[in-house]
Each structure stands twice: as structure tokens, then as C-alpha cells.
Amino acid sequence: MHTKILSATTIGVDAHPVDVEVDLSFGMIQFHVVGLPDTAIKESRQRVATALKNCGVRLPEKKITVNLAPADIKKEGSLFDLPIALGILQASEFLSLTRQFLNETVVIGELSLDGTIKPVRGVLPIARGMKIAGKKRIIVPKENALEAAFIEGLEVLGAAHLLELIAHVRGEALIAPTPQTTAETDSPESTLDFSDVSGQNQAKRALQIAAAGRHNILFIGSPGSGKTMLAQRLFTLMPPLSLDEILEVSAIYSVSGKLGSQSLVTHRPFRTPHHTISQAGLVGGGSFPQPGEISLAHNGILFLDEFVEFKRSTLEVLRQPLENKSVCISRAQQSVTFPAAFLLVAALNPCPCGYHGDKKRPCTCSPLQIRHYIDRLSGPLLDRIDLQVPVQAVNYETINKKSPATSSADLYKGVLNAIKRQAERFKDPRQFNAFMTPRQLNEFCILSEPAQLLVQQTFEKLGLSMRGYHKLLKISRTIADLEGMDVLELHHVQEAIMYRSLEQTLERM
């Protein structure tokens, strides 16, 4: 007898339906799984057979053929255990599921040898994809039920054991549908605040600009000057995630298996990978591509401390994601695209010893050593970092001041006003100045006559690329938005130039 159970898999963060077809026929007692399965799926034969036996169900003494269709999509993982088991039970007439139930229900889950249904990856994007496909119900491991219940209008049945699911489909003991999950979008309470950082007013101003316009930022300064403290507090200037952003971020963490006990990621990610990370770890990869750190930082912050200590080849792969806000990973059999709209914050020392330009300690590096050190960063990569900010060590007088330092709340007010202006300008709450197209630059970056003259002089003197020129205008636009002004004035451009002059900054240090 033949039957079909609906299931699904993920490619990247997108769900793809998979038909689990089970056929029982006379012949030698065999159990085959076909349809481009990986090793974990091939091993499901032993898991399913043993789980059925330990649940008191004798495997039919027939030839069992399981086909995962479509056969041209590579399948991986153990999430097909449960639909295979249900398919065998249905085909052997141990169960009598209606055609309507089979057509409306998607089943995913891994089986333990005793019949326990274990959690799997990718439940959230699968639930979202199946709801779009018109399915009414999804059966998932109980530990994944809250994750799937975020999708409105989809009945979610969380089963802890195979026997529990069998009792449900037989109508003996029904499983109560999991109530819909709602996301808490308030900003997380944090003990971090910019008032903890003494001085560094220019760096705080730069971070305010970065948060308001989503501009990537690079800090250059000696050890202990406060670069890491500043970067760690940037998230306090960013608004809470919207519901769409929560869904996007949670889907990435779901396919990565990083949701853990939480059903959703409700706060902006802040990722801080070590400088020994590989290319695959940073941008994603593997034989079955998985999201890297830049995708795990989607809609949040990626902080790369000790920037020049990362391998140059690893940093160079950031160039395309910084422009496109996504990363495409190609393999022989498939190409996978992961979202990567992150805000990059990088920090580095100005020289190998770390004290070039420091007012307290002399630098012991030669000019050639300093040049080789900075040359670890390519020009095209630096060109993609909007704000390049020097951070000087704080003196004792600044530390000992009793006057209150600028707080996160003070800076956040300006950020919110600038974000509101951008949302009204672009008619899109997720469009920021840093993402403007050349056409939008011409439309929204209107320069006063003195400002236009300064931009022309700067373009020629600094030898700006077209990208560098666009970055200058985008930063100026954000500075003007913080002041609530429509026209870019001379002082807006002057401040923007200050953040785009890395070579001159290093010479002065």
C-alpha cells in the first residue's frame, strides 16, 4: 500500500515542501530511503524501526520504500523521522488518517530510539512557509511548539512522544493546540549606558550618527581608550525590533539551531566573533550552507574587535555583504542566500605597539611597521566603512570631573527623531540613509552653495572614489536629520569629512 505524508525542509532560511512517500510491497524484507538523502536521513531507517518496536508496533514484514520528493533537492538532518514513521503506520493500516487531514497537515520531528520526539532546526521558517502554502496544521516536537506558534492562523500540535501522537490521530487522547505566541518588542533593560564612559564626546557623537543612519563605523585608538566600552553600548541607541524583524532574526537562529529554550529572538543581536574565526564562520558556509556571524547579526550589530588581527582573506569577504545586505553562498548543487543587514562596528590599534599618537606613552614602531600594519586592511574595505573615528586615551581631569556625562537616553532622543524623518522621507520604516541609491542621493541630498563647494574641494583633495563621495553625502544627510534640517549646510559636510579622513587622521596621531 502507498501513502504520502507532507513534510518540509529548509534551504537557507526558506522552507521547501517535501512529500514523504511510503510504499509497502511484497518481496524481501528491506527498508530503503531514496530522494537525495544525506547520511542522517539514511540512518533514520534504524531510528524509525527501533522507535516503532519500542512503542509496541511491529514493523511490517514487507519491502519498505521511502521516497523524499522532489528528488532533486538535497535533504539533510533528522526532521523526516516522524513523517516516515507516520507514513509506515498509515501504509500498514495501523492508522487510518483521512485524505483531508493528510493534505492539510505538515509533520516534522526527530525520533529517539524509545519513541521520544526530539527538537529539530528550522521549525519557524518551515511553519511560516507552510502557512503561506495554505496548510492548516503542523505537527512538531513539543520543544519547538512555541517557536512555530508565532505564525498566526496555523494550528500547532506539539508532541513529546510517538505514542502520544498516535493516540491523538486515533482520537483517543487529543493534543491541545499550542496557543499563539506573541513577541515582546520592548527594548531590553540593560546596565550599560554611555554615561559610564568618561569623555569621548566625539566618539559618542559618531555612534549617534551610526545608529541614526545605519552607518558602519571604525574606531582607531590606543589600548584602554574605551573603544570596546563604546561599541558595547551602541545597541542602547537603536530602537526595538519590529515584528517583521523579529521573525527574520528568529528564522536565522532557528535554522542555525541557536534558539535554545527561547521561542523567538526579541532583541537586536550583538555578535562579537574572535579574530581567529574562519571565512565560513564569518559569512556562512559548509557542505550544507549554514548562516555565519554576519547573518546571525542581521538587524543588529557585528562588533569586530582587533580588526587587523583577522585574516585579510576573511575580512575581504565582508565587502559584498556590506553593500548588498545579504550573502550568497554557492555550492556545486545549490546556491543559498542568507540575509546580512548588520551594522558593522570595528576597532583597531593605530600601530603594532598600540601607542602611535598616544599622549601618555611613546610609540616604538617605525613608520614602515605602521604602514604594513594598516595595510592589512584593503582600501576597498575601508571605503565601505562610513565613519572612521580616532579615540584618544582619557586624561585624569576628564575622569575626575563631577559633571554628568552624556547618557544613552540623551543620544537616543536624537536618533529617534532622525529615524522618524527617514521613515517619512522614504515611505519605509526600514530604509535608512546608509542604504540610499544614487537616484535617492540626487533627490534628498540638496547642498547649499558653500557646502557644494566644499564637497568639490574634498573630492579632489582626498581623491574620493564614487563610493566615498556617496558615503560623504549619506553621512551629511544623517547629521542634518539629527538637527531636523532639510538642506545640507556647510557644517554638516565639515563634520562628515572629519569621519572620512583616515589617512589624515593617522598622520596627525
Helices and strands as residue ranges (DSSP letters): E 2-11, E 14-25, E 31-34, H 39-42, H 44-54, E 63-69, H 81-91, H 99-104, E 105-107, E 110-111, E 117-118, H 123-132, E 137-141, G 142-144, H 145-148, E 155-159, H 162-169, G 194-196, H 201-213, E 217-221, H 227-232, G 234-237, H 243-256, E 270-271, H 279-283, E 284-285, E 290-291, H 293-296, E 301-304, G 307-309, H 312-316, H 319-324, E 326-330, E 335-339, E 343-348, H 367-374, H 379-383, E 387-391, H 396-399, H 408-426, G 433-435, H 438-444, H 449-461, H 466-482, H 490-498, H 502-508
